Amino acid sequence: MRRSDPPRLSRRHLPALGALLAAALLIAAPSARAAFPEKPIKVVIGFPAGGPLDQHARLLSDKLTAALGQPVIMDYKPGAGGSVGAENVARGPADGYTLMLGNTGVLAINGALYAKLPYDILKDFVPVARTAQQPLALLVNPQVPAKTLQEFVAYARQHPGRINYGSAGNGGISHLVPEMFKNATGTFMVHIPYRGSAPAFTDLMGGQVQFMAESIPQAAGYAKQGKVRALAVTSRARNPALPDVPTAIEAGVKDFEVVGFYGFMAPAATPPEVVARLSDAFRQVLADPEVRQRMVAQGADPAFLGSEDFGRFLGREIPRWRQAVKASNAKMD
């Protein structure tokens, strides 16, 4: 063999060469994964622009863009209580570049409320991060002769069917939380559904309905003006906007903790390392004091959960809301 000829590989060299190639691929793979994201990330919102979910997404978007190094853009696909947008994401590419932002309705209620939902939250999605919780206030018209939640429960038991409660519509959180409350306290009240929260709240102040579960920002403002009376909040801890109002648990309703929540989901087959990268970015954003302060001002409590913890949370919440839907007899076609 001339000195300039390349060395020939014998068969005994092939296994070693294969091992070297495999090691090289393993070394290169993390580098490729670490490159995510390489283009803008789209967040699908199943409701029109300008609503609470849109406001929440925009609150996070700038800091999320900085954490990921790519723009975060909103894509609105309203319809069927958020289900149109959810289906779009479930059937979309599982590459981490399309996420869904959902609320309690989309993530925990719709599966029981809609008879033919074309996806399953726990099977067709992977949780990325829970970002916020939204406790409610339990309110009465000031003319109701009850100054505390215990007094209201006693009054409701003494007058079954004579108390009306308003909601923003059938199957929503403002409908189902009072149903949970009825079940927890052994009371009977009549549901009056409205086309949105505003007209229901107007009738609460006017006395056409006597009870309502409402978001804390709106409840706090009118409670301080004496237009409604806040009897309790539905979170485990008191809320800074209503510091003198006890929790329902403090007021004697055992284990009554019911809060709405927001969270981001990705298609089920999204690679675990991509989910982890996204989840960590949300963790960074929700640790920012400015973001947390602005979120509280919007009426939500910063409440980060990573992918696995959020998945366990959904596993507990979905059966709970399914039971509430069943008890309320609410159905949507």
C-alpha positions as CSV (number, residue, x, y, z in Angstrom):
1,M,0.0,0.0,0.0
2,R,1.4,3.4,-1.0
3,R,1.7,6.0,1.8
4,S,-0.8,8.3,0.1
5,D,-3.6,5.7,0.0
6,P,-6.3,6.1,2.7
7,P,-6.5,3.3,5.2
8,R,-9.0,0.5,4.5
9,L,-11.6,-0.4,7.1
10,S,-11.9,-4.0,7.9
11,R,-15.2,-5.6,9.1
12,R,-13.8,-5.6,12.6
13,H,-13.7,-1.8,12.5
14,L,-17.4,-1.4,11.6
15,P,-18.9,-1.8,15.2
16,A,-16.6,0.8,16.5
17,L,-17.5,3.2,13.7
18,G,-21.2,2.7,14.3
19,A,-20.7,3.5,18.0
20,L,-18.8,6.7,17.1
21,L,-21.6,7.8,14.7
22,A,-24.3,7.1,17.3
23,A,-22.4,9.1,19.9
24,A,-22.0,12.0,17.4
25,L,-25.8,12.0,16.8
26,L,-26.5,12.0,20.5
27,I,-24.2,15.0,21.0
28,A,-25.7,16.8,18.1
29,A,-29.4,16.2,19.1
30,P,-29.4,18.4,22.1
31,S,-27.9,21.2,20.1
32,A,-30.7,20.9,17.6
33,R,-33.4,20.9,20.3
34,A,-31.8,23.8,22.1
35,A,-32.4,25.9,19.0
36,F,-36.2,26.0,19.7
37,P,-37.8,28.4,19.0
38,E,-36.5,29.5,15.6
39,K,-39.6,31.4,14.5
40,P,-42.6,33.3,16.0
41,I,-45.0,31.4,18.3
42,K,-48.7,31.7,17.8
43,V,-51.2,31.7,20.6
44,V,-54.7,30.7,19.6
45,I,-57.5,32.3,21.6
46,G,-61.0,30.9,21.1
47,F,-62.8,34.2,21.8
48,P,-62.9,37.6,20.2
49,A,-60.1,40.1,20.6
50,G,-60.3,42.4,23.6
51,G,-61.8,39.9,26.1
52,P,-60.2,38.7,29.3
53,L,-58.2,35.9,27.7
54,D,-56.8,38.3,25.1
55,Q,-55.9,40.8,27.9
56,H,-54.1,38.0,29.8
57,A,-52.2,36.9,26.7
58,R,-51.1,40.4,25.9
59,L,-50.0,41.0,29.5
60,L,-47.6,38.1,29.1
61,S,-46.5,38.4,25.5
62,D,-43.7,41.0,25.8
63,K,-41.9,39.3,28.6
64,L,-42.5,35.9,26.9
65,T,-41.0,37.2,23.7
66,A,-37.9,38.3,25.6
67,A,-37.6,34.9,27.4
68,L,-38.0,32.9,24.2
69,G,-36.2,35.3,21.8
70,Q,-39.1,35.1,19.3
71,P,-42.3,37.1,18.8
72,V,-45.5,35.8,20.3
73,I,-48.5,36.6,18.3
74,M,-52.3,36.2,18.9
75,D,-54.6,34.3,16.6
76,Y,-58.4,34.6,17.3
77,K,-60.7,31.8,16.4
78,P,-63.9,32.4,18.4
79,G,-66.9,30.1,18.5
80,A,-68.6,27.4,20.6
81,G,-67.3,28.7,24.0
82,G,-63.7,28.5,22.8
83,S,-64.0,25.0,21.3
84,V,-63.4,26.2,17.7
85,G,-60.0,27.5,18.7
86,A,-59.2,24.4,20.8
87,E,-60.0,22.0,17.9
88,N,-57.8,24.1,15.6
89,V,-54.8,23.6,17.9
90,A,-55.5,20.0,18.7
91,R,-55.4,19.2,14.9
92,G,-52.4,21.5,14.2
93,P,-48.7,20.7,14.0
94,A,-47.2,19.4,17.3
95,D,-44.0,21.4,17.1
96,G,-44.4,24.0,19.9
97,Y,-45.1,26.9,17.5
98,T,-48.9,26.8,18.0
99,L,-50.3,27.0,21.5
100,M,-53.8,27.4,23.0
101,L,-54.7,29.8,25.8
102,G,-57.7,28.4,27.6
103,N,-59.9,29.3,30.6
104,T,-61.8,27.1,33.0
105,G,-64.6,26.7,30.4
106,V,-62.4,25.6,27.6
107,L,-60.1,23.4,29.7
108,A,-62.5,21.9,32.3
109,I,-66.2,22.6,31.6
110,N,-66.8,22.2,27.8
111,G,-66.1,18.5,27.8
112,A,-69.2,18.0,29.9
113,L,-71.2,20.8,28.5
114,Y,-71.0,20.0,24.8
115,A,-72.4,16.6,23.7
116,K,-70.1,16.2,20.7
117,L,-66.8,17.9,21.4
118,P,-64.3,16.9,18.7
119,Y,-61.3,16.6,21.0
120,D,-60.4,15.5,24.5
121,I,-58.4,17.9,26.7
122,L,-56.5,15.2,28.5
123,K,-55.8,13.1,25.4
124,D,-55.3,15.6,22.5
125,F,-53.3,18.2,24.4
126,V,-50.2,18.4,26.6
127,P,-50.3,21.0,29.4
128,V,-47.6,23.7,29.1
129,A,-48.3,26.0,32.1
130,R,-51.0,27.2,34.3
131,T,-50.6,31.0,34.5
132,A,-53.4,32.4,36.7
133,Q,-56.3,31.7,39.0
134,Q,-59.4,33.8,39.3
135,P,-61.4,33.6,42.5
136,L,-64.9,34.9,42.6
137,A,-66.9,36.8,45.2
138,L,-70.3,35.6,46.5
139,L,-72.6,38.6,46.5
140,V,-76.1,39.5,47.5
141,N,-78.3,42.5,47.0
142,P,-78.1,44.8,50.1
143,Q,-81.8,44.2,50.7
144,V,-81.2,40.6,51.5
145,P,-81.4,40.2,55.3
146,A,-78.0,38.5,55.7
147,K,-74.8,40.2,56.7
148,T,-72.7,37.0,56.7
149,L,-72.5,33.9,54.6
150,Q,-73.8,31.7,57.4
151,E,-76.8,34.0,57.8
152,F,-77.4,33.8,54.1
153,V,-77.3,30.0,54.1
154,A,-79.8,30.0,57.0
155,Y,-82.0,32.4,55.1
156,A,-81.9,30.4,51.9
157,R,-82.8,27.2,53.7
158,Q,-85.7,28.9,55.3
159,H,-86.9,30.2,51.9
160,P,-86.2,27.5,49.3
161,G,-86.8,28.6,45.8
162,R,-87.5,32.2,46.7
163,I,-83.9,33.4,46.0
164,N,-82.9,34.0,42.4
165,Y,-79.3,34.0,41.3
166,G,-78.0,35.6,38.1
167,S,-75.3,34.3,35.8
168,A,-73.6,35.3,32.5
169,G,-75.2,32.3,30.8
170,N,-75.9,28.6,31.0
171,G,-72.8,26.4,31.7
172,G,-70.4,29.2,32.5
173,I,-68.4,29.6,35.7
174,S,-70.9,32.1,37.1
175,H,-73.6,29.5,36.7
176,L,-71.8,26.5,38.0
177,V,-70.2,28.1,41.1
178,P,-73.6,28.8,42.6
179,E,-74.6,25.3,41.7
180,M,-71.6,24.0,43.6
181,F,-72.5,26.3,46.5
182,K,-76.1,25.0,46.5
183,N,-74.8,21.5,46.7
184,A,-72.3,22.3,49.4
185,T,-74.9,24.1,51.6
186,G,-78.1,22.1,50.9
187,T,-79.9,25.2,49.6
188,F,-82.2,25.7,46.6
189,M,-82.0,28.8,44.5
190,V,-83.4,29.5,41.1
191,H,-81.0,30.2,38.2
192,I,-81.7,33.2,36.0
193,P,-79.3,33.2,33.0
194,Y,-78.4,36.4,31.2
195,R,-76.6,37.3,28.0
196,G,-73.4,38.2,29.7
197,S,-72.2,39.3,33.1
198,A,-73.1,43.0,32.8
199,P,-76.9,42.7,32.6
200,A,-76.9,40.0,35.4
201,F,-74.9,42.3,37.6
202,T,-77.2,45.2,36.9
203,D,-80.2,43.2,38.0
204,L,-78.3,42.1,41.1
205,M,-77.9,45.7,42.1
206,G,-81.5,46.4,41.2
207,G,-82.8,43.5,43.2
208,Q,-84.3,41.4,40.4
209,V,-81.9,38.7,41.4
210,Q,-80.6,38.4,44.9
211,F,-77.4,36.3,44.6
212,M,-74.5,36.1,42.2
213,A,-70.9,34.8,41.9
214,E,-68.9,37.5,40.2
215,S,-65.2,38.3,39.4
216,I,-63.5,40.1,42.2
217,P,-62.5,43.4,40.4
218,Q,-66.1,44.2,39.5
219,A,-67.4,42.9,42.8
220,A,-64.9,44.9,44.9
221,G,-65.7,48.2,43.3
222,Y,-69.5,47.9,43.8
223,A,-69.2,46.3,47.2
224,K,-67.2,49.4,48.4
225,Q,-69.9,51.6,47.1
226,G,-72.5,49.6,49.0
227,K,-74.4,48.6,45.8
228,V,-73.8,44.9,46.6
229,R,-72.7,43.0,49.7
230,A,-69.8,40.7,49.5
231,L,-70.3,37.7,51.8
232,A,-67.2,35.6,50.9
233,V,-64.6,34.9,48.3
234,T,-64.2,31.4,46.8
235,S,-60.4,31.1,47.1
236,R,-58.5,29.4,49.9
237,A,-56.9,32.7,51.0
238,R,-58.5,36.1,51.4
239,N,-58.2,38.5,48.4
240,P,-56.3,41.8,48.7
241,A,-59.1,43.6,46.9
242,L,-61.6,42.5,49.6
243,P,-59.3,42.1,52.6
244,D,-62.2,42.2,55.2
245,V,-64.3,39.6,53.4
246,P,-63.7,36.0,54.6
247,T,-63.2,33.0,52.4
248,A,-66.2,30.6,52.1
249,I,-64.2,28.1,54.1
250,E,-63.6,30.6,56.9
251,A,-67.3,31.4,56.8
252,G,-68.2,27.8,57.5
253,V,-68.6,26.1,54.1
254,K,-66.2,23.2,54.4
255,D,-63.6,22.7,51.7
256,F,-65.4,25.2,49.4
257,E,-62.5,26.4,47.2
258,V,-63.6,27.1,43.6
259,V,-61.5,29.3,41.4
260,G,-61.3,29.9,37.7
261,F,-58.0,29.5,35.9
262,Y,-56.0,30.2,32.8
263,G,-53.5,27.9,31.1
264,F,-51.5,27.2,28.0
265,M,-51.7,23.9,26.1
266,A,-50.0,22.4,23.1
267,P,-50.9,19.5,20.8
268,A,-50.4,16.1,22.5
269,A,-47.4,15.0,20.4
270,T,-45.3,18.1,21.1
271,P,-41.8,16.9,22.0
272,P,-41.2,16.9,25.8
273,E,-38.1,19.1,25.5
274,V,-40.1,21.7,23.6
275,V,-42.8,21.7,26.3
276,A,-40.1,22.0,29.0
277,R,-38.6,25.0,27.2
278,L,-42.0,26.7,26.9
279,S,-43.0,25.9,30.5
280,D,-39.7,27.4,31.8
281,A,-40.3,30.6,29.8
282,F,-43.7,31.0,31.5
283,R,-42.1,30.4,34.9
284,Q,-39.6,33.2,34.2
285,V,-42.4,35.6,33.1
286,L,-44.6,34.9,36.1
287,A,-41.7,35.5,38.5
288,D,-41.5,39.1,37.2
289,P,-42.8,41.6,39.8
290,E,-44.2,43.9,37.2
291,V,-46.2,41.1,35.5
292,R,-47.5,39.9,38.8
293,Q,-48.7,43.4,39.8
294,R,-50.4,44.0,36.5
295,M,-52.1,40.6,36.6
296,V,-53.5,41.3,40.0
297,A,-54.8,44.6,38.7
298,Q,-56.6,42.7,36.0
299,G,-58.3,40.5,38.6
300,A,-56.2,37.4,38.4
301,D,-53.8,35.8,40.8
302,P,-50.4,34.7,39.4
303,A,-50.5,30.9,39.9
304,F,-47.8,29.2,37.8
305,L,-47.8,25.4,37.5
306,G,-45.4,23.6,35.2
307,S,-46.4,21.0,32.7
308,E,-46.6,18.0,35.0
309,D,-48.2,19.8,37.9
310,F,-50.7,21.5,35.6
311,G,-51.6,18.1,34.2
312,R,-52.3,16.7,37.6
313,F,-54.3,19.9,38.4
314,L,-56.5,19.3,35.3
315,G,-57.0,15.7,36.3
316,R,-58.6,16.8,39.5
317,E,-60.5,19.8,38.2
318,I,-62.2,18.2,35.1
319,P,-64.2,15.6,37.1
320,R,-65.2,18.3,39.6
321,W,-66.6,20.6,36.9
322,R,-68.2,17.6,35.1
323,Q,-70.1,16.9,38.3
324,A,-71.2,20.5,38.5
325,V,-72.5,20.5,34.9
326,K,-74.4,17.3,35.5
327,A,-76.0,18.7,38.7
328,S,-77.0,21.8,36.8
329,N,-78.5,19.9,33.8
330,A,-76.8,22.4,31.6
331,K,-76.2,21.3,28.0
332,M,-75.0,23.0,24.8
333,D,-75.5,21.6,21.3
